[in-house]
């Protein structure tokens, strides 16, 4: 871990442990590939909420970072996105990431394969459609493009441009939105002091990151689901 942060880089540390699913995870299954394209990462000032990033501070060092968060071993770096050295001293309570709505995913739509389980099979035609799947029996999950569907979502998400300009209210993704904001609380907050830049880790659990909504696998019903995200500092 010390080597990863030798140059004060903001790196994504991946935790891909698979948790025991609960009932609410039905029709959601694990991904063995989950490529995400990040275009911006910001810190949000004290007083921010899940629906509002106050006085965002851009700490990005790239506007195009694609990372496979399912394929990296726990504790390894999937890629580099920014540096805390770009943020002025202050108190920050949320992080806001700008993410492409299209993901490259390989996986299944249930925690354990059963009679009605589906595997990824084909790309979604566009941002407003779901993708068809395939029955798991005798088949292998394919690497496909799945999207975050438009409509109502949690208030920690809203549609945006690739540059991170909001194009929808909190809790909404519009049909034409190519990207979205994703806000996550920094548990305990982050206090940055001059010359003191802690290490930052973002852990993703992709055990329920593929979603399907139909027992007939060849129906258009599969989309990218939200992984569990945890932010910590050392």
Backbone bond lengths (Angstrom), bond angles and torsions (degrees), N, CA, C in turn:
res aa  C-N    CA-C-N  psi(-1)  N-CA   C-N-CA  omega(-1)  CA-C   N-CA-C  phi
1 X - - - 1.463 - - 1.526 110.80 -
2 X 1.314 116.70 -38.56 1.458 119.51 179.27 1.521 110.73 -62.29
3 X 1.328 116.03 -38.21 1.457 119.60 179.19 1.512 111.34 -65.42
4 X 1.308 116.78 -39.18 1.461 120.98 179.92 1.522 110.97 -59.88
5 X 1.333 116.98 -36.91 1.458 120.50 -175.97 1.521 112.99 -101.54
6 X 1.296 117.19 16.75 1.461 121.56 -178.05 1.520 111.92 -55.06
7 X 1.321 117.75 -36.81 1.457 121.23 -177.14 1.525 111.81 -106.12
8 X 1.342 115.72 23.71 1.463 121.60 178.67 1.522 111.68 57.91
9 X 1.311 115.78 34.83 1.456 120.23 179.23 1.520 109.64 -84.20
10 X 1.315 114.45 144.86 1.455 121.50 174.76 1.520 106.74 -87.10
11 X 1.316 117.19 106.46 1.458 121.06 -175.55 1.511 109.90 -114.87
12 X 1.319 116.43 150.59 1.454 121.66 177.11 1.517 108.32 -90.75
13 X 1.328 116.39 114.21 1.455 121.09 177.61 1.519 107.10 -97.74
14 X 1.295 115.98 128.91 1.444 119.92 -167.59 1.524 111.54 -105.08
15 X 1.307 116.51 130.84 1.450 122.46 172.42 1.517 106.69 -115.41
16 X 1.321 117.88 107.81 1.456 120.51 -174.72 1.521 111.96 -108.60
17 X 1.332 117.21 27.18 1.457 118.63 175.98 1.527 108.97 -63.57
18 X 1.330 116.13 145.34 1.458 121.19 179.25 1.519 108.30 -101.25
19 X 1.327 116.02 119.49 1.451 121.15 -178.82 1.513 109.68 -86.26
20 X 1.327 116.40 161.34 1.456 119.73 173.99 1.512 108.62 -70.65
21 X 1.336 118.87 121.60 1.455 120.98 -176.35 1.514 111.85 -69.89
22 X 1.334 116.31 151.00 1.449 122.11 173.15 1.516 108.14 -102.96
23 X 1.328 117.33 177.72 1.463 120.68 -175.11 1.518 111.52 -57.30
24 X 1.321 117.41 -38.00 1.461 120.49 -177.25 1.523 112.09 -66.08
25 X 1.319 117.50 -11.90 1.462 120.68 179.69 1.522 112.61 -89.73
26 X 1.355 117.60 -0.47 1.458 119.56 175.90 1.523 109.64 -56.55
27 X 1.337 115.38 144.01 1.460 122.70 -176.16 1.522 112.45 68.18
28 X 1.312 115.48 16.33 1.461 121.15 170.50 1.518 107.22 -132.36
29 X 1.320 115.64 135.64 1.448 118.93 -178.14 1.513 112.35 -137.87
30 X 1.331 116.59 -179.55 1.467 120.89 -174.56 1.519 113.51 -79.26
31 X 1.316 114.54 152.82 1.463 122.49 174.42 1.520 108.92 -109.53
32 X 1.323 116.39 136.52 1.464 120.58 172.66 1.523 110.33 -97.25
33 X 1.331 115.35 -12.75 1.468 123.10 172.36 1.517 106.59 -138.74
34 X 1.329 116.71 131.37 1.462 120.59 -179.43 1.533 107.16 -149.82
35 X 1.326 115.30 80.55 1.463 120.43 -177.05 1.524 110.25 -85.69
36 X 1.320 114.73 123.67 1.457 122.84 -177.64 1.524 108.92 -117.25
37 X 1.333 115.85 138.55 1.462 120.24 176.20 1.528 109.45 -107.85
38 X 1.335 115.89 113.88 1.459 122.78 177.75 1.528 109.38 -97.65
39 X 1.318 117.28 137.27 1.460 119.65 177.50 1.530 113.02 -117.70
40 X 1.324 116.96 -12.27 1.464 119.13 -178.86 1.523 109.40 -163.82
41 X 1.331 116.06 145.03 1.457 120.99 172.55 1.515 108.02 -136.89
42 X 1.350 115.22 134.95 1.456 121.23 -175.54 1.527 110.72 -134.69
43 X 1.307 115.07 152.24 1.453 121.61 169.74 1.524 108.89 -98.44
44 X 1.322 116.19 142.88 1.464 121.91 -177.76 1.525 109.48 -111.78
45 X 1.319 116.27 136.11 1.455 122.18 -173.86 1.526 112.24 -69.28
46 X 1.311 115.25 162.02 1.457 122.18 176.49 1.527 109.52 -55.13
47 X 1.329 116.59 136.17 1.451 121.45 -175.39 1.515 113.00 102.75
48 X 1.342 116.55 -8.88 1.461 121.31 177.06 1.527 109.95 -67.91
49 X 1.322 115.81 159.99 1.459 122.25 177.81 1.531 108.56 -130.51
50 X 1.323 115.88 177.56 1.456 118.93 176.64 1.522 111.05 -60.80
51 X 1.337 116.97 -26.83 1.463 121.22 -176.42 1.520 113.77 -96.41
52 X 1.331 118.07 -8.02 1.460 119.46 -172.46 1.522 111.24 -150.75
53 X 1.330 115.44 119.64 1.465 121.87 175.63 1.520 108.11 -93.91
54 X 1.340 116.40 107.71 1.459 121.05 -178.44 1.530 111.15 -80.07
55 X 1.324 116.01 136.25 1.463 122.35 174.87 1.531 112.27 43.52
56 X 1.319 117.81 57.78 1.469 120.53 -176.63 1.523 112.62 -60.11
57 X 1.310 115.25 139.38 1.464 122.82 178.28 1.523 107.68 -115.44
58 X 1.312 116.51 119.28 1.460 122.18 -178.14 1.532 109.70 -78.02
59 X 1.333 116.30 119.13 1.463 120.02 177.84 1.534 110.86 -114.22
60 X 1.345 116.25 17.47 1.463 120.93 -178.17 1.521 111.47 -70.66
61 X 1.326 115.24 144.57 1.461 120.38 171.24 1.524 110.65 -114.70
62 X 1.327 116.72 2.95 1.460 122.12 175.93 1.526 108.01 -153.75
63 X 1.322 115.85 155.95 1.462 120.33 176.74 1.529 110.73 -110.43
64 X 1.327 116.81 13.05 1.462 119.98 -178.08 1.519 109.15 -156.29
65 X 1.327 116.62 88.63 1.454 121.45 -179.53 1.523 108.92 -124.11
66 X 1.329 117.01 112.75 1.454 121.68 178.03 1.524 109.19 -105.70
67 X 1.325 116.02 128.21 1.460 121.53 -174.88 1.518 109.94 -135.96
68 X 1.314 116.23 137.71 1.458 121.22 174.59 1.527 107.58 -94.07
69 X 1.318 116.22 98.93 1.464 120.06 -173.68 1.524 113.09 -81.23
70 X 1.324 117.40 -4.93 1.461 120.25 177.58 1.520 112.38 -96.13
71 X 1.309 117.54 -19.17 1.463 121.01 -171.73 1.516 113.44 -97.13
72 X 1.339 116.77 -3.68 1.458 120.14 -174.93 1.522 110.10 -97.78
73 X 1.316 116.37 137.92 1.457 121.12 179.54 1.527 110.67 -65.35
74 X 1.322 116.17 150.74 1.458 120.86 178.49 1.523 110.39 -54.69
75 X 1.342 115.38 130.23 1.452 121.02 178.74 1.507 114.93 89.07
76 X 1.327 117.24 -6.38 1.464 120.74 179.78 1.524 109.77 -92.04
77 X 1.327 116.38 160.59 1.453 121.44 -179.49 1.519 109.98 -93.04
78 X 1.340 116.26 126.39 1.456 120.29 177.63 1.518 111.48 -83.94
79 X 1.323 117.20 -22.02 1.448 120.10 -179.09 1.509 111.05 170.44
80 X 1.303 115.72 178.90 1.463 121.94 -178.28 1.516 109.53 -117.00
81 X 1.325 116.05 135.27 1.459 119.95 -175.63 1.520 113.31 -122.97
82 X 1.328 118.32 -30.64 1.458 118.97 -175.77 1.506 111.91 -175.83
83 X 1.325 116.36 -167.63 1.454 121.30 -179.39 1.526 110.32 -144.59
84 X 1.318 115.84 137.99 1.458 121.14 177.32 1.525 111.47 -67.94
85 X 1.319 116.95 -16.07 1.459 120.38 179.26 1.525 112.14 -65.18
86 X 1.334 117.66 -17.05 1.471 121.17 178.53 1.518 112.55 -80.58
87 X 1.334 116.62 -11.88 1.469 119.88 -178.37 1.523 110.63 -93.34
88 X 1.336 117.92 134.90 1.464 120.15 176.00 1.524 110.62 -70.64
89 X 1.332 118.13 159.04 1.462 120.02 176.26 1.525 110.41 -54.99
90 X 1.320 115.63 143.21 1.459 119.23 179.98 1.512 111.50 161.44
91 X 1.343 115.19 -176.19 1.456 122.12 -179.45 1.530 109.18 -106.42
92 X 1.321 115.47 128.09 1.461 121.43 -179.59 1.523 109.30 -126.94
93 X 1.340 116.26 139.16 1.464 119.71 -174.78 1.526 114.30 -122.47
94 X 1.318 117.47 -13.15 1.463 121.18 177.81 1.517 109.79 -137.61
95 X 1.319 115.46 158.73 1.452 122.01 169.31 1.523 107.38 -118.83
96 X 1.327 116.23 140.52 1.462 121.18 178.51 1.523 108.88 -123.39
97 X 1.328 116.05 124.31 1.460 121.87 179.03 1.520 109.73 -112.78
98 X 1.308 117.20 141.29 1.465 122.25 172.99 1.521 107.29 -101.45
99 X 1.342 115.63 123.57 1.460 121.98 -169.86 1.523 110.03 -129.98
100 X 1.313 115.73 139.99 1.460 121.44 174.98 1.525 109.53 -66.80
101 X 1.335 117.38 138.85 1.466 121.04 -179.47 1.518 113.22 -70.09
102 X 1.330 118.37 -17.95 1.460 121.74 -178.37 1.533 110.45 -97.80
103 X 1.328 115.59 128.37 1.449 122.44 -179.26 1.532 109.03 -119.15
104 X 1.319 116.92 148.51 1.459 120.98 170.65 1.521 107.68 -98.75
105 X 1.338 115.98 117.36 1.460 120.81 -168.05 1.522 111.14 -134.32
106 X 1.322 115.48 141.49 1.459 123.35 167.54 1.520 107.12 -124.97
107 X 1.331 117.00 127.68 1.454 117.19 -179.39 1.506 114.17 174.34
108 X 1.323 114.77 -164.58 1.462 123.04 -177.12 1.515 109.32 -133.86
109 X 1.354 116.10 159.81 1.458 119.17 -172.24 1.529 114.83 -99.72
110 X 1.322 117.67 10.59 1.459 120.99 174.83 1.524 109.18 -139.11
111 X 1.330 117.77 150.93 1.472 120.03 -178.04 1.522 113.21 -58.86
112 X 1.335 115.55 -41.44 1.457 121.76 178.25 1.516 108.64 -125.70
113 X 1.319 117.44 132.32 1.453 120.77 -177.40 1.527 111.09 -64.26
114 X 1.349 114.51 129.80 1.453 120.83 179.37 1.509 110.06 -137.19
115 X 1.324 115.84 -166.19 1.467 121.27 -174.67 1.520 112.81 -58.51
116 X 1.333 118.16 -36.51 1.465 121.56 -175.85 1.522 113.30 -106.93
117 X 1.311 117.21 14.37 1.464 120.47 -178.25 1.525 110.81 -73.36
118 X 1.334 115.13 144.40 1.459 121.12 -178.82 1.525 110.42 -121.96
119 X 1.318 114.94 149.93 1.458 122.39 175.70 1.520 109.64 -110.42
120 X 1.328 115.98 156.02 1.464 119.54 174.49 1.522 109.28 -62.36
121 X 1.358 114.94 141.53 1.458 118.84 -172.64 1.513 114.18 -137.77
122 X 1.343 117.96 -42.11 1.466 121.15 -173.25 1.519 110.09 -146.25
123 X 1.336 115.10 155.33 1.457 120.99 178.06 1.524 110.94 -65.06
124 X 1.330 116.28 147.92 1.460 120.53 168.18 1.527 107.73 -68.17
125 X 1.327 116.64 141.36 1.464 120.41 -175.84 1.516 112.26 -66.02
126 X 1.320 117.44 -36.33 1.464 122.07 -179.90 1.520 109.19 -161.75
127 X 1.328 116.87 -177.33 1.460 121.34 -174.08 1.519 113.76 -67.75
128 X 1.319 117.81 -17.34 1.465 119.94 -176.36 1.526 113.09 -102.34
129 X 1.326 118.03 0.86 1.457 120.30 -178.36 1.526 111.44 -117.29
130 X 1.315 114.82 152.72 1.453 121.08 173.95 1.530 108.63 -88.54
131 X 1.328 116.30 168.34 1.462 120.77 -176.22 1.523 111.01 -104.57
132 X 1.316 115.61 149.41 1.462 119.27 174.36 1.517 108.89 -76.30
133 X 1.345 114.93 153.75 1.448 120.42 177.41 1.518 110.37 -114.04
134 X 1.326 114.94 -164.49 1.457 121.10 175.80 1.521 108.62 -146.01
135 X 1.313 116.67 150.25 1.454 120.63 177.17 1.522 109.73 -62.29
136 X 1.328 116.59 147.41 1.463 118.54 -175.78 1.524 112.31 -78.06
137 X 1.326 117.37 -27.07 1.453 120.49 -176.90 1.533 111.14 -65.40
138 X 1.318 116.46 118.93 1.445 122.13 177.64 1.513 115.04 78.19
139 X 1.342 117.83 3.68 1.464 121.30 -177.44 1.528 111.31 -122.01
140 X 1.317 115.10 166.22 1.459 122.41 177.25 1.520 108.82 -123.18
141 X 1.299 117.03 135.77 1.465 120.72 179.49 1.521 110.47 -58.35
142 X 1.337 115.96 136.39 1.467 121.91 -179.69 1.523 110.41 -101.42
143 X 1.318 115.63 155.82 1.463 122.21 174.17 1.523 108.03 -82.20
144 X 1.328 116.90 115.68 1.465 121.22 -172.08 1.527 110.67 -135.48
145 X 1.331 115.52 168.54 1.457 121.73 173.88 1.525 109.45 -94.77
146 X 1.321 115.96 118.28 1.457 122.10 173.90 1.518 107.76 -118.62
147 X 1.322 116.00 149.09 1.465 120.50 -175.43 1.522 111.89 -116.98
148 X 1.318 115.11 158.25 1.454 120.57 166.71 1.526 106.02 -79.24
149 X 1.331 118.54 117.22 1.463 119.86 -173.89 1.525 112.45 -69.58
150 X 1.337 116.98 153.91 1.467 120.25 177.26 1.524 110.86 -74.15
151 X 1.332 114.83 165.44 1.462 119.59 177.59 1.511 111.42 123.46
152 X 1.331 114.93 -155.16 1.467 121.17 -178.45 1.526 110.08 -84.31
153 X 1.321 115.28 133.58 1.461 122.39 178.97 1.524 107.82 -135.19
154 X 1.312 118.05 -177.15 1.455 120.40 175.63 1.519 111.37 -64.57
155 X 1.338 117.19 155.25 1.466 118.94 -175.28 1.524 113.47 -73.57
156 X 1.339 117.63 0.34 1.467 121.00 173.83 1.522 111.25 -85.26
157 X 1.337 116.24 2.00 1.464 122.45 -178.15 1.519 109.75 -128.61
158 X 1.322 117.38 142.41 1.466 122.09 169.78 1.523 109.10 -154.55
159 X 1.329 116.65 152.63 1.450 121.44 178.92 1.513 111.66 -63.56
160 X 1.348 115.77 150.68 1.464 120.44 -179.92 1.519 109.89 -155.35
161 X 1.325 115.65 174.01 1.462 121.96 170.89 1.526 108.67 -87.22
162 X 1.322 116.95 172.16 1.462 120.12 177.50 1.519 112.03 -64.26
163 X 1.335 115.97 -25.13 1.461 121.01 179.44 1.528 112.48 -82.93
164 X 1.337 116.75 -0.59 1.455 120.10 177.45 1.507 114.78 87.75
165 X 1.334 117.60 17.98 1.468 121.18 176.31 1.520 108.28 -88.69
166 X 1.315 117.24 121.90 1.461 121.38 -177.69 1.521 110.90 -62.05
167 X 1.329 116.11 134.86 1.464 121.58 178.09 1.519 111.50 -121.27
168 X 1.325 116.57 1.35 1.462 121.18 179.35 1.521 108.96 -148.87
169 X 1.317 115.19 157.02 1.463 120.48 178.11 1.522 109.98 -70.27
170 X 1.327 116.05 160.08 1.460 120.61 176.55 1.522 109.72 -55.04
171 X 1.335 116.10 133.88 1.450 120.77 179.95 1.509 114.28 90.46
172 X 1.344 117.36 7.62 1.465 120.58 -176.51 1.526 111.45 -137.37
173 X 1.332 115.27 137.22 1.468 122.34 168.15 1.518 106.80 -121.50
174 X 1.322 116.29 122.63 1.467 121.14 179.38 1.527 110.61 -82.79
175 X 1.320 116.03 159.34 1.460 121.17 -179.90 1.523 112.55 -53.52
176 X 1.338 116.25 -42.71 1.460 120.72 -173.00 1.526 113.60 -85.92
177 X 1.316 118.64 -6.72 1.462 120.61 -178.85 1.525 110.41 -65.34
178 X 1.315 116.77 126.93 1.465 120.39 179.45 1.521 112.39 -89.83
179 X 1.337 115.69 -21.58 1.460 121.42 -177.17 1.532 109.49 -135.65
180 X 1.307 115.40 175.52 1.464 119.13 175.81 1.523 109.81 -148.66
181 X 1.337 114.43 153.20 1.456 121.35 171.35 1.521 108.48 -85.09
182 X 1.308 115.69 140.04 1.464 122.02 175.41 1.519 107.25 -128.44
183 X 1.336 116.56 115.44 1.467 120.92 -178.57 1.526 110.59 -106.12
184 X 1.312 115.43 137.55 1.461 121.29 -179.96 1.518 109.65 -136.29
185 X 1.327 115.53 132.09 1.460 119.59 -179.75 1.531 110.44 -66.91
186 X 1.309 116.24 142.91 1.460 122.65 172.63 1.522 106.09 -94.62
187 X 1.304 117.00 100.07 1.463 121.09 -175.58 1.526 110.41 -58.34
188 X 1.326 115.84 124.18 1.460 120.86 -178.43 1.508 113.44 84.41
189 X 1.347 116.99 -7.84 1.460 120.94 178.58 1.521 112.62 76.48
190 X 1.305 114.81 170.00 1.465 122.54 178.73 1.521 108.35 -129.37
191 X 1.317 116.01 121.10 1.458 121.77 177.52 1.519 108.72 -109.29
192 X 1.333 115.60 109.98 1.463 120.31 179.78 1.524 109.57 -96.42
193 X 1.306 114.65 129.92 1.458 121.10 177.45 1.519 108.69 -117.81
194 X 1.293 116.96 154.60 1.455 122.43 -178.75 1.522 110.62 -53.96
195 X 1.335 116.61 124.19 1.450 121.21 176.49 1.514 115.17 77.90
196 X 1.354 118.08 3.58 1.462 121.00 -178.53 1.523 109.17 -123.33
197 X 1.324 116.21 102.83 1.455 120.63 -176.88 1.527 109.55 -117.51
198 X 1.325 117.40 104.97 1.465 119.61 -179.48 1.519 111.76 -70.09
199 X 1.318 115.38 162.14 1.450 120.82 173.55 1.520 108.92 -76.27
200 X 1.312 116.86 146.37 1.457 121.58 -179.02 1.515 109.05 -126.12
201 X 1.326 115.80 137.14 1.465 120.94 179.19 1.521 109.26 -130.05
202 X 1.333 115.89 134.76 1.457 120.79 173.38 1.520 107.12 -116.37
203 X 1.322 116.80 117.49 1.459 121.74 -178.81 1.521 109.60 -101.72
204 X 1.316 116.41 134.83 1.453 122.36 178.75 1.527 109.43 -117.13
205 X 1.315 116.80 133.68 1.457 122.28 171.85 1.525 106.93 -110.14
206 X 1.328 117.50 113.56 1.464 121.59 -175.03 1.527 112.43 -103.65
207 X 1.334 116.77 24.95 1.462 120.01 -177.95 1.530 112.62 -71.53
208 X 1.322 117.82 -15.15 1.478 121.26 176.33 1.522 109.48 -131.95
209 X 1.323 117.59 42.15 1.468 122.09 -172.38 1.520 114.43 -97.27
210 X 1.344 117.13 0.21 1.470 121.32 175.95 1.526 107.65 -120.12
211 X 1.318 117.10 127.62 1.457 120.15 -176.10 1.522 111.41 -118.95
212 X 1.333 115.32 136.53 1.459 122.44 173.55 1.515 109.59 -130.66
213 X 1.308 117.14 150.10 1.469 119.98 -173.83 1.522 113.16 -131.95
214 X 1.347 116.83 26.66 1.460 118.53 -178.69 1.516 109.99 -155.53
215 X 1.342 116.07 144.49 1.460 120.10 179.32 1.522 112.79 -78.01
216 X 1.336 117.31 -17.81 1.459 120.88 176.29 1.521 107.98 -92.36
217 X 1.318 116.03 107.47 1.466 120.24 -170.37 1.520 113.42 -61.34
218 X 1.311 117.26 -31.74 1.462 119.16 -176.19 1.530 112.98 -80.95
219 X 1.318 117.80 -0.65 1.467 120.31 170.67 1.533 109.18 -74.47
220 X 1.323 116.37 152.40 1.472 120.48 175.05 1.522 108.36 -75.00
221 X 1.325 116.68 103.77 1.462 118.98 -172.71 1.525 114.20 -150.15
222 X 1.337 119.04 3.29 1.457 120.38 -173.84 1.528 111.79 -105.79
223 X 1.320 115.58 140.54 1.460 120.82 178.57 1.520 110.35 -148.47
224 X 1.321 115.31 168.10 1.465 120.79 176.28 1.519 108.59 -74.25
225 X 1.318 116.62 131.22 1.460 121.98 175.98 1.527 109.23 -105.51
226 X 1.297 115.44 164.34 1.471 121.55 -175.08 1.519 111.28 -80.86
227 X 1.329 118.26 125.71 1.465 119.53 174.67 1.530 110.07 -75.98
228 X 1.303 116.11 162.46 1.462 120.42 173.20 1.520 108.30 -80.12
229 X 1.342 116.44 131.08 1.460 121.31 -174.17 1.534 109.49 -121.67
230 X 1.319 116.43 133.23 1.458 121.71 176.32 1.521 108.95 -129.31
231 X 1.334 116.53 132.32 1.469 122.27 179.02 1.516 108.97 -111.36
232 X 1.310 116.72 132.59 1.469 120.39 177.99 1.517 109.82 -142.59
233 X 1.322 115.18 162.48 1.462 121.97 -179.92 1.513 109.81 -132.24
234 X 1.332 115.33 147.68 1.461 120.33 175.10 1.528 108.58 -125.00
